[in-house]
Amino acid sequence: MPWEARTACPTMQQARVVGTAVSSTKHPSMKGWRLLIVQPLGIKGQHDGDPALVVDHLGAGIGDTVLISSDGKGARQLMNDQTSPVRWFVMGICD
């Protein structure tokens, strides 16, 4: 498969947790989920783009390095709601 075709797939990327977020109004599928603000990281650990809002069910904290995914289908399965607007979620916490 050509490289260009592979890059269209959902991504997994390292990111650093830089904060938390709260929302008084949100989609019903997000009730009870923690919201984190993460800074995506490049290969050498440098900032890679704008911060992102992700859902977390693993308990990551500020300063943690996490693996995040933009797999919308995977996020909807995680949220157990096919109408959920969630796109980014924490897949794992790096040691």
Chimera marker file (.cmm) of the C-alpha trace (Angstrom):
<marker_set name="trace">
<marker id="1" x="0.000" y="0.000" z="0.000" r="1" g="1" b="0" radius="0.5"/>
<marker id="2" x="1.442" y="3.445" z="-0.885" r="1" g="1" b="0" radius="0.5"/>
<marker id="3" x="2.433" y="5.659" z="2.058" r="1" g="1" b="0" radius="0.5"/>
<marker id="4" x="-0.154" y="8.312" z="1.096" r="1" g="1" b="0" radius="0.5"/>
<marker id="5" x="-2.986" y="5.789" z="1.461" r="1" g="1" b="0" radius="0.5"/>
<marker id="6" x="-1.799" y="4.672" z="4.918" r="1" g="1" b="0" radius="0.5"/>
<marker id="7" x="-1.732" y="8.224" z="6.283" r="1" g="1" b="0" radius="0.5"/>
<marker id="8" x="-5.489" y="8.576" z="5.698" r="1" g="1" b="0" radius="0.5"/>
<marker id="9" x="-6.123" y="5.997" z="8.451" r="1" g="1" b="0" radius="0.5"/>
<marker id="10" x="-6.952" y="7.024" z="12.028" r="1" g="1" b="0" radius="0.5"/>
<marker id="11" x="-3.824" y="8.037" z="13.889" r="1" g="1" b="0" radius="0.5"/>
<marker id="12" x="-2.243" y="7.123" z="17.181" r="1" g="1" b="0" radius="0.5"/>
<marker id="13" x="0.115" y="9.687" z="18.656" r="1" g="1" b="0" radius="0.5"/>
<marker id="14" x="1.982" y="10.476" z="21.848" r="1" g="1" b="0" radius="0.5"/>
<marker id="15" x="0.802" y="13.537" z="23.747" r="1" g="1" b="0" radius="0.5"/>
<marker id="16" x="1.444" y="15.236" z="27.093" r="1" g="1" b="0" radius="0.5"/>
<marker id="17" x="-1.461" y="16.033" z="29.392" r="1" g="1" b="0" radius="0.5"/>
<marker id="18" x="-1.400" y="19.799" z="30.012" r="1" g="1" b="0" radius="0.5"/>
<marker id="19" x="-4.750" y="20.337" z="31.705" r="1" g="1" b="0" radius="0.5"/>
<marker id="20" x="-8.303" y="19.277" z="32.355" r="1" g="1" b="0" radius="0.5"/>
<marker id="21" x="-11.602" y="20.628" z="31.095" r="1" g="1" b="0" radius="0.5"/>
<marker id="22" x="-15.156" y="20.744" z="32.399" r="1" g="1" b="0" radius="0.5"/>
<marker id="23" x="-18.387" y="21.305" z="30.555" r="1" g="1" b="0" radius="0.5"/>
<marker id="24" x="-21.809" y="22.147" z="31.939" r="1" g="1" b="0" radius="0.5"/>
<marker id="25" x="-23.453" y="21.107" z="28.656" r="1" g="1" b="0" radius="0.5"/>
<marker id="26" x="-22.275" y="18.160" z="26.608" r="1" g="1" b="0" radius="0.5"/>
<marker id="27" x="-23.496" y="15.253" z="24.516" r="1" g="1" b="0" radius="0.5"/>
<marker id="28" x="-25.255" y="12.620" z="26.672" r="1" g="1" b="0" radius="0.5"/>
<marker id="29" x="-22.642" y="10.004" z="25.703" r="1" g="1" b="0" radius="0.5"/>
<marker id="30" x="-19.955" y="12.067" z="27.454" r="1" g="1" b="0" radius="0.5"/>
<marker id="31" x="-21.648" y="12.122" z="30.859" r="1" g="1" b="0" radius="0.5"/>
<marker id="32" x="-19.225" y="10.863" z="33.498" r="1" g="1" b="0" radius="0.5"/>
<marker id="33" x="-16.124" y="10.933" z="31.240" r="1" g="1" b="0" radius="0.5"/>
<marker id="34" x="-13.016" y="12.931" z="32.174" r="1" g="1" b="0" radius="0.5"/>
<marker id="35" x="-11.931" y="15.549" z="29.656" r="1" g="1" b="0" radius="0.5"/>
<marker id="36" x="-8.233" y="16.280" z="29.257" r="1" g="1" b="0" radius="0.5"/>
<marker id="37" x="-6.334" y="18.868" z="27.271" r="1" g="1" b="0" radius="0.5"/>
<marker id="38" x="-3.291" y="17.263" z="25.666" r="1" g="1" b="0" radius="0.5"/>
<marker id="39" x="-0.413" y="18.609" z="23.600" r="1" g="1" b="0" radius="0.5"/>
<marker id="40" x="0.410" y="16.200" z="20.740" r="1" g="1" b="0" radius="0.5"/>
<marker id="41" x="4.122" y="15.394" z="20.484" r="1" g="1" b="0" radius="0.5"/>
<marker id="42" x="6.325" y="14.776" z="17.463" r="1" g="1" b="0" radius="0.5"/>
<marker id="43" x="8.870" y="12.006" z="17.041" r="1" g="1" b="0" radius="0.5"/>
<marker id="44" x="11.539" y="13.911" z="18.991" r="1" g="1" b="0" radius="0.5"/>
<marker id="45" x="9.148" y="15.010" z="21.762" r="1" g="1" b="0" radius="0.5"/>
<marker id="46" x="8.536" y="18.506" z="20.374" r="1" g="1" b="0" radius="0.5"/>
<marker id="47" x="5.056" y="20.060" z="20.218" r="1" g="1" b="0" radius="0.5"/>
<marker id="48" x="3.216" y="18.886" z="17.118" r="1" g="1" b="0" radius="0.5"/>
<marker id="49" x="0.222" y="21.089" z="16.347" r="1" g="1" b="0" radius="0.5"/>
<marker id="50" x="-2.464" y="22.564" z="18.537" r="1" g="1" b="0" radius="0.5"/>
<marker id="51" x="-3.621" y="21.087" z="21.847" r="1" g="1" b="0" radius="0.5"/>
<marker id="52" x="-6.548" y="18.665" z="21.637" r="1" g="1" b="0" radius="0.5"/>
<marker id="53" x="-9.486" y="17.783" z="23.866" r="1" g="1" b="0" radius="0.5"/>
<marker id="54" x="-9.642" y="14.039" z="24.601" r="1" g="1" b="0" radius="0.5"/>
<marker id="55" x="-11.762" y="11.738" z="26.741" r="1" g="1" b="0" radius="0.5"/>
<marker id="56" x="-9.971" y="9.636" z="29.338" r="1" g="1" b="0" radius="0.5"/>
<marker id="57" x="-11.073" y="6.537" z="31.212" r="1" g="1" b="0" radius="0.5"/>
<marker id="58" x="-7.620" y="5.455" z="32.398" r="1" g="1" b="0" radius="0.5"/>
<marker id="59" x="-6.908" y="8.170" z="34.980" r="1" g="1" b="0" radius="0.5"/>
<marker id="60" x="-4.096" y="10.113" z="33.293" r="1" g="1" b="0" radius="0.5"/>
<marker id="61" x="-2.913" y="13.199" z="35.130" r="1" g="1" b="0" radius="0.5"/>
<marker id="62" x="-1.283" y="16.507" z="34.273" r="1" g="1" b="0" radius="0.5"/>
<marker id="63" x="2.279" y="15.913" z="33.091" r="1" g="1" b="0" radius="0.5"/>
<marker id="64" x="1.654" y="12.305" z="32.018" r="1" g="1" b="0" radius="0.5"/>
<marker id="65" x="2.628" y="11.160" z="28.542" r="1" g="1" b="0" radius="0.5"/>
<marker id="66" x="-0.246" y="9.311" z="26.912" r="1" g="1" b="0" radius="0.5"/>
<marker id="67" x="-1.104" y="7.598" z="23.649" r="1" g="1" b="0" radius="0.5"/>
<marker id="68" x="-4.114" y="9.191" z="21.976" r="1" g="1" b="0" radius="0.5"/>
<marker id="69" x="-6.123" y="8.030" z="18.994" r="1" g="1" b="0" radius="0.5"/>
<marker id="70" x="-8.293" y="9.876" z="16.486" r="1" g="1" b="0" radius="0.5"/>
<marker id="71" x="-10.200" y="6.710" z="15.527" r="1" g="1" b="0" radius="0.5"/>
<marker id="72" x="-13.771" y="8.027" z="15.575" r="1" g="1" b="0" radius="0.5"/>
<marker id="73" x="-15.277" y="4.542" z="15.230" r="1" g="1" b="0" radius="0.5"/>
<marker id="74" x="-13.136" y="3.295" z="18.110" r="1" g="1" b="0" radius="0.5"/>
<marker id="75" x="-14.198" y="6.295" z="20.202" r="1" g="1" b="0" radius="0.5"/>
<marker id="76" x="-17.892" y="5.609" z="19.527" r="1" g="1" b="0" radius="0.5"/>
<marker id="77" x="-17.380" y="1.973" z="20.563" r="1" g="1" b="0" radius="0.5"/>
<marker id="78" x="-15.568" y="3.074" z="23.729" r="1" g="1" b="0" radius="0.5"/>
<marker id="79" x="-18.397" y="5.496" z="24.536" r="1" g="1" b="0" radius="0.5"/>
<marker id="80" x="-20.951" y="2.768" z="23.699" r="1" g="1" b="0" radius="0.5"/>
<marker id="81" x="-22.901" y="5.295" z="21.585" r="1" g="1" b="0" radius="0.5"/>
<marker id="82" x="-22.888" y="5.369" z="17.784" r="1" g="1" b="0" radius="0.5"/>
<marker id="83" x="-24.030" y="9.027" z="17.810" r="1" g="1" b="0" radius="0.5"/>
<marker id="84" x="-21.223" y="10.274" z="20.070" r="1" g="1" b="0" radius="0.5"/>
<marker id="85" x="-19.272" y="13.255" z="18.686" r="1" g="1" b="0" radius="0.5"/>
<marker id="86" x="-16.055" y="12.124" z="20.441" r="1" g="1" b="0" radius="0.5"/>
<marker id="87" x="-13.091" y="11.768" z="18.119" r="1" g="1" b="0" radius="0.5"/>
<marker id="88" x="-9.958" y="11.739" z="20.336" r="1" g="1" b="0" radius="0.5"/>
<marker id="89" x="-9.449" y="9.437" z="23.320" r="1" g="1" b="0" radius="0.5"/>
<marker id="90" x="-6.635" y="8.204" z="25.568" r="1" g="1" b="0" radius="0.5"/>
<marker id="91" x="-5.525" y="4.683" z="24.579" r="1" g="1" b="0" radius="0.5"/>
<marker id="92" x="-2.792" y="4.277" z="27.162" r="1" g="1" b="0" radius="0.5"/>
<marker id="93" x="-0.507" y="5.940" z="29.672" r="1" g="1" b="0" radius="0.5"/>
<marker id="94" x="3.217" y="5.701" z="28.869" r="1" g="1" b="0" radius="0.5"/>
<marker id="95" x="5.686" y="4.612" z="31.548" r="1" g="1" b="0" radius="0.5"/>
<link id1="1" id2="2" r="1" g="1" b="0" radius="0.2"/>
<link id1="2" id2="3" r="1" g="1" b="0" radius="0.2"/>
<link id1="3" id2="4" r="1" g="1" b="0" radius="0.2"/>
<link id1="4" id2="5" r="1" g="1" b="0" radius="0.2"/>
<link id1="5" id2="6" r="1" g="1" b="0" radius="0.2"/>
<link id1="6" id2="7" r="1" g="1" b="0" radius="0.2"/>
<link id1="7" id2="8" r="1" g="1" b="0" radius="0.2"/>
<link id1="8" id2="9" r="1" g="1" b="0" radius="0.2"/>
<link id1="9" id2="10" r="1" g="1" b="0" radius="0.2"/>
<link id1="10" id2="11" r="1" g="1" b="0" radius="0.2"/>
<link id1="11" id2="12" r="1" g="1" b="0" radius="0.2"/>
<link id1="12" id2="13" r="1" g="1" b="0" radius="0.2"/>
<link id1="13" id2="14" r="1" g="1" b="0" radius="0.2"/>
<link id1="14" id2="15" r="1" g="1" b="0" radius="0.2"/>
<link id1="15" id2="16" r="1" g="1" b="0" radius="0.2"/>
<link id1="16" id2="17" r="1" g="1" b="0" radius="0.2"/>
<link id1="17" id2="18" r="1" g="1" b="0" radius="0.2"/>
<link id1="18" id2="19" r="1" g="1" b="0" radius="0.2"/>
<link id1="19" id2="20" r="1" g="1" b="0" radius="0.2"/>
<link id1="20" id2="21" r="1" g="1" b="0" radius="0.2"/>
<link id1="21" id2="22" r="1" g="1" b="0" radius="0.2"/>
<link id1="22" id2="23" r="1" g="1" b="0" radius="0.2"/>
<link id1="23" id2="24" r="1" g="1" b="0" radius="0.2"/>
<link id1="24" id2="25" r="1" g="1" b="0" radius="0.2"/>
<link id1="25" id2="26" r="1" g="1" b="0" radius="0.2"/>
<link id1="26" id2="27" r="1" g="1" b="0" radius="0.2"/>
<link id1="27" id2="28" r="1" g="1" b="0" radius="0.2"/>
<link id1="28" id2="29" r="1" g="1" b="0" radius="0.2"/>
<link id1="29" id2="30" r="1" g="1" b="0" radius="0.2"/>
<link id1="30" id2="31" r="1" g="1" b="0" radius="0.2"/>
<link id1="31" id2="32" r="1" g="1" b="0" radius="0.2"/>
<link id1="32" id2="33" r="1" g="1" b="0" radius="0.2"/>
<link id1="33" id2="34" r="1" g="1" b="0" radius="0.2"/>
<link id1="34" id2="35" r="1" g="1" b="0" radius="0.2"/>
<link id1="35" id2="36" r="1" g="1" b="0" radius="0.2"/>
<link id1="36" id2="37" r="1" g="1" b="0" radius="0.2"/>
<link id1="37" id2="38" r="1" g="1" b="0" radius="0.2"/>
<link id1="38" id2="39" r="1" g="1" b="0" radius="0.2"/>
<link id1="39" id2="40" r="1" g="1" b="0" radius="0.2"/>
<link id1="40" id2="41" r="1" g="1" b="0" radius="0.2"/>
<link id1="41" id2="42" r="1" g="1" b="0" radius="0.2"/>
<link id1="42" id2="43" r="1" g="1" b="0" radius="0.2"/>
<link id1="43" id2="44" r="1" g="1" b="0" radius="0.2"/>
<link id1="44" id2="45" r="1" g="1" b="0" radius="0.2"/>
<link id1="45" id2="46" r="1" g="1" b="0" radius="0.2"/>
<link id1="46" id2="47" r="1" g="1" b="0" radius="0.2"/>
<link id1="47" id2="48" r="1" g="1" b="0" radius="0.2"/>
<link id1="48" id2="49" r="1" g="1" b="0" radius="0.2"/>
<link id1="49" id2="50" r="1" g="1" b="0" radius="0.2"/>
<link id1="50" id2="51" r="1" g="1" b="0" radius="0.2"/>
<link id1="51" id2="52" r="1" g="1" b="0" radius="0.2"/>
<link id1="52" id2="53" r="1" g="1" b="0" radius="0.2"/>
<link id1="53" id2="54" r="1" g="1" b="0" radius="0.2"/>
<link id1="54" id2="55" r="1" g="1" b="0" radius="0.2"/>
<link id1="55" id2="56" r="1" g="1" b="0" radius="0.2"/>
<link id1="56" id2="57" r="1" g="1" b="0" radius="0.2"/>
<link id1="57" id2="58" r="1" g="1" b="0" radius="0.2"/>
<link id1="58" id2="59" r="1" g="1" b="0" radius="0.2"/>
<link id1="59" id2="60" r="1" g="1" b="0" radius="0.2"/>
<link id1="60" id2="61" r="1" g="1" b="0" radius="0.2"/>
<link id1="61" id2="62" r="1" g="1" b="0" radius="0.2"/>
<link id1="62" id2="63" r="1" g="1" b="0" radius="0.2"/>
<link id1="63" id2="64" r="1" g="1" b="0" radius="0.2"/>
<link id1="64" id2="65" r="1" g="1" b="0" radius="0.2"/>
<link id1="65" id2="66" r="1" g="1" b="0" radius="0.2"/>
<link id1="66" id2="67" r="1" g="1" b="0" radius="0.2"/>
<link id1="67" id2="68" r="1" g="1" b="0" radius="0.2"/>
<link id1="68" id2="69" r="1" g="1" b="0" radius="0.2"/>
<link id1="69" id2="70" r="1" g="1" b="0" radius="0.2"/>
<link id1="70" id2="71" r="1" g="1" b="0" radius="0.2"/>
<link id1="71" id2="72" r="1" g="1" b="0" radius="0.2"/>
<link id1="72" id2="73" r="1" g="1" b="0" radius="0.2"/>
<link id1="73" id2="74" r="1" g="1" b="0" radius="0.2"/>
<link id1="74" id2="75" r="1" g="1" b="0" radius="0.2"/>
<link id1="75" id2="76" r="1" g="1" b="0" radius="0.2"/>
<link id1="76" id2="77" r="1" g="1" b="0" radius="0.2"/>
<link id1="77" id2="78" r="1" g="1" b="0" radius="0.2"/>
<link id1="78" id2="79" r="1" g="1" b="0" radius="0.2"/>
<link id1="79" id2="80" r="1" g="1" b="0" radius="0.2"/>
<link id1="80" id2="81" r="1" g="1" b="0" radius="0.2"/>
<link id1="81" id2="82" r="1" g="1" b="0" radius="0.2"/>
<link id1="82" id2="83" r="1" g="1" b="0" radius="0.2"/>
<link id1="83" id2="84" r="1" g="1" b="0" radius="0.2"/>
<link id1="84" id2="85" r="1" g="1" b="0" radius="0.2"/>
<link id1="85" id2="86" r="1" g="1" b="0" radius="0.2"/>
<link id1="86" id2="87" r="1" g="1" b="0" radius="0.2"/>
<link id1="87" id2="88" r="1" g="1" b="0" radius="0.2"/>
<link id1="88" id2="89" r="1" g="1" b="0" radius="0.2"/>
<link id1="89" id2="90" r="1" g="1" b="0" radius="0.2"/>
<link id1="90" id2="91" r="1" g="1" b="0" radius="0.2"/>
<link id1="91" id2="92" r="1" g="1" b="0" radius="0.2"/>
<link id1="92" id2="93" r="1" g="1" b="0" radius="0.2"/>
<link id1="93" id2="94" r="1" g="1" b="0" radius="0.2"/>
<link id1="94" id2="95" r="1" g="1" b="0" radius="0.2"/>
</marker_set>
